Amino acid sequence: MQDNTRSLPDAVQVEPRLPFGGDFQAILSLIGDAVVCTDQSGKIILFNRAAEVLFGYSSTEMIGVPIEVLVPTRFRDQHRDDHQRFGATAISTRRAMGAGREVMGQRKDGSELAIEVSLSRQFIDGRQIGTAVIRDVSDRRAEEKLRQLVANEVAHRLRNTMAIVNSIVSLTARAASSPLDLKTALLGRFEAISRTNESLIRGSWIEASFRELLESELAPYRSDDSNIMLDGPDMAIAPEIAVALSLVFHELGTNASKYGALSAPTGRLEVRWQVAMAERPVLEVQWRETGGPVVTPPTRRGFGSELISKSLRAHGGAANLSYPAAGVSCDISVPLR
């Protein structure tokens, strides 16, 4: 890097004359945006206080240094070419930098930031002076990217949800014994999806709370704090897994309330879960019903059992339903991201 202690080049030794007087540097220090001026060769001749804060360099360090030091290494050749083209004509002009593409700056510590730059070129006493007004837009760009990510995720989730809805309608219609039975089953399953989507919305469609999902599905069946016990750490789960699990717990909860432990005053449901670490994290859930009517194993595989199995299998998971006389149990495992 060049000697940072030398004085400004001769081309800029003349102090700017402002109609309202005052010290030029003092005025520049009041400007919230970074202001960097260069001579025709692209070397910095002015670096205001906001620029010092933004990039981490002192003004003394930057005077006489090529402006490319503020540009990430991978963009410096392109920046030099752009700077030469911008200064090629003999007329004053101004424009935004990097129209149609993301513009990045580089701080003294090597970190990068998203910036917006307004460029202007003026001729003062026959000398060309370039001025860049620079604003840090890292937070705004991050928010824009998050909004786009959420929009893409919502579109993806809606497509998946419609596929699930179509499958549920088709399979439920086959198993329903009457129009009322069909209506009741469909509404229950759609409400399960809706509750999960509400949780996902709170998580910006990026993740859902497992405990919140479970509590939401079982809330209608709580008589007090003693009939349902939940034990396990809260955790964030991916949207597609959340939808699958919501359908599983809806089916288990519905069956328990109709025929199992949650249909009797003395019945009790315990749900325990943990994350086992193997090649990738695996969520393991134990569903245990006790104190309800004596359980008789089903003679055929119903739609609920099929839905539970298919919902998890699509995500590499599995559910093992068993029917001991004391109460239904289900062991669930599903890989997490």
N, C-alpha and C positions, 0 to 999 in steps of 0.2 A: 504494500500500500504506500501511497505517496506521503511525503512529509506533511503531517497535519498541522504543523506550527507556522507554516508560511502565511503571508498576508494574501488578501484577495488579489486576483489578477488585475493588471492595469485597466482592463476593459470595464471593470466595475468599481473602480476606486471613487467615482463620482457619487456623492450621496444623492438619493432620489429627492426631488423637490416636490413637496406636497403642499397643496393650497392651504391646508389647515395647520401647517407647521408641526412641530413636535419631533421627537426621536422616532426614526423609522422602525428600529428594532423593538422599541417599547410598544409601538402600535401593533406590530406583527405578533408580539407575545400575547396580545389580547384575543387573537383569532383562535377559535376552537379547533379548526382543521389544520393539519400539517401543511406548511408551505415550503416548497423547495424550488430554488431558482438555479438554473445552469447557464453556462456560457455556450457559445456555439459548438464547442468541442464536447459538450456533455458533462463538464466538470462542475461540481456544486459551488455556487458562489453565495448562497444564502440558505440558511437552515433554521427555521423559527423554533420557538420553545415547544409548540405542539408536536413538531417533527421529532424533537429530542425525546419527548415522552413516548411517542408512538413507536419509534424505532430503537430507542435505547442508546443512541449515540449523542455525544455533545456536539454543539455547533463547531467547536474548535477542531474536533476530530474530522468533521466532514468537509470543511472548506478545502476545495481543490481536489477532492476525490471524485472519480467518475460515479455518476448516479446509479450505474448498474450494481453498485454494492448493496443497494436497497432492493434488488431483484433476485429471486431465487436463481441459483446457478444455471439450472436447466433452461431458463428463459432469457439469459443475458444476451446471447447472440441475436435472438429475435428482437430484443429490446433495442440493441444498437442499430440494427437495420431500420426499425421503426423510427428511432430518433433521427437518423440521417434523412429519411424520407420526409419527416415532419418539418425539418429545417431546410429543405431543399429549395423552397420558393422564397422570393424576396418580398413577401407581403405578410402583414400581421394576420394571425388566424387563431382559432381556438376550436377544441373538440374534446369529446370524452375519450379516454384511453381504453383500448381493448374492447371496442364495441362488438357484441355478440359472443364474447368469451369471458371466462373468469380471470380476473386480474389478481395476482398475488404479490405481496411484498415480503421482505425478509428482515427480521430484527437483528440486532447486534449479536444476540445469543444463538442465532441460527434458526429460531422458530419462525414459522410463516404465518401470515395473516391475510385474509381477504380484504381487498381495498377497492374503493372507487376513486378514480383520478380524473380531474378536469385539467386539460392541458391548454396553455396559451403561449403564443410566441409574439413578442413585441420587438421593435427596433428602437433603441434609445441611443441617440447621438451616433447613428450608423452601426451600432453594435447589436447583435441578436441576443436577446435574453429569453430563455424558456422558463416558464413557470408551471409547476405542478401543484395543484391543491388536492391533498390526499385525505381520504376519510376511511377509518376502520369500519368495515361492514361485516366483520366476522360473525357477530351475534346474529345479525339479520340473515346472512347466508345460511348459518346453521339452522335457523328457524324455517327458512324457505325449504331447505333440504328435508327437514323433519316433516313439514307439511306435505311435501311431495311423497315422502316415504309413507306417511299415513294414508294419503290418497290412494297410492298404489296398493297398500295393504288392504284398505277398505274394499277396493274393487276386487281384489283377489279373494277376500273373505266372502264377499257377496256372491261371487261365482261358486265358491265352495258350498256356501249355505244353500244356494238354490239347488245344487246337486244333491245335498243331503235332504232337503225338503222333498224333492221329486222322489227320492228313494223311499223316504218315510211314507209318503202318500201311497205309493204303489204297494209297499209291503203291508201297511196298515189296512188298506182296503181288502187285501186278500184274507187277512186274519179276522176282520171285524164280522160280528154276527148280526149286526143291525146298523141302520144309518146312525142311530144315537150312539151306539158303541164306537162307530167310526169317528163321529164328531168329537166325542169325549177324548178318545185316544189321540187324535190329531192335535186338538187344542193343547193338551197336556205336553205333548212333545214339542210343539212350536213354542210354548211358553218357556220350556227349558232352554231352547236356543236363544229366545229373546233375552232371558235373564243373563245368559253368558255374554251376549253381545253388549248388554249394558255395562257389564264389568270390563269388557274389552275397550269400550269407548272411554271409560275412566282411565284406562291404561294406554290411551292413544292408539289402540288397535295393535300395539306391539306386544303386550303381554297381559295376563290376567292373574289375579290372586287365587291360588288354589283353595285356601281356607274360605275366602269369600264365596267362591263358586259352590263349595260343598255346603256352607251354611245357607246359602240362598235356596238350594234345591231341597234341603231338609227342613227349612223354616216352617212350612205348612203343617208339619207333623209333630212339632214340639208341643208337648202339653205343659211341661215345666222344664227345669234344668236337669231333671234326673232321667228322663226317658231316652235322651240322645247324648252320647259322650263323644267328643272329637278330640283326638290326641295326635299332634304332629306339628312340625314347623310350618310356618307360612312360607310360601315360595311363589315366584313368578313362573308361569307356564306359557308356552307359545299358544297363539290363537287357535290353530287347528287342533291341538291336543285339548285345549279348554272346551271346545265345542263337543268333541268326542266324549270327554269325561262327563260333561253336563248331561248328555243323553244317557250315559251309563247310570249315573246316580239318579236320574229321573226315573228310569225303569226300575232300579232296585228300590227306590223310595216308594214308588207307586205300588209295587208288589207287596212291600212290607206293610203299607198302610191298608191294603185290601185283605191280605191273607196271612201276613207274618207278624212280627213282633210289634209293629206300630199300630196294629189293629186291636190290641188288647191293653187294658189299663196297666197290667203288670209287665208289659213288654219293654224291652230295652234294646237299644242299638248302640254298638260301639264301632267307631271307625278310627283306625290308627293308620298312620302312614309315615314313611321315611324315604330318604333318597339313598340308594345303594350305589357305591362307586365301582364300576367295572371298566370296560373300555370307554364307556360313556355313562353319565348319570342315568339311573333308572328309578323312576318313582314307583314305590311299592305300597299298595293300599290293602288293608285287611278290613273287610266288612263282616261284622258278626252280630247276628240277631239272637236274642234269648228272651225267655219269659212269655212268648206268644203261644198260639195254638200249636199243637203237635204237627210237625211238618211231614207231609207225604210227598215223596219224590214225584215229579210230573211224569206222565206216561209218554208224552211227546215233547219235542222241542218247540216252544212257542216263539212268537215274534219277538218278545222282549229279550229272550235269551239270544236269539239270532242277532238282534240289534246290538246288544252288548258286545258280542263277539266280533261282529263286523266293524263296529266303530273303532275298536282298539287295534284290530288286525291291520287296518289301513295305515296305522302309524307305527307298526312294528311291535305293538303291545299284545297282551293276552289277558283273558279273564277266566278264572276257574271257579265255576259255580258248583256248590255242593249242598246237599239237602239232609243234614242230620236231623233227627227228630226234635232236638232241642231248639233248632232255628237255622235259617238259611245262612250260609257263609259264602263269601266271594273274595278270592285273592286276585288282585289286579296288579299288573306290571306294565309300564309303558316307558320307553326311552325318552329322555328329555334332551333338548338341544344342548 
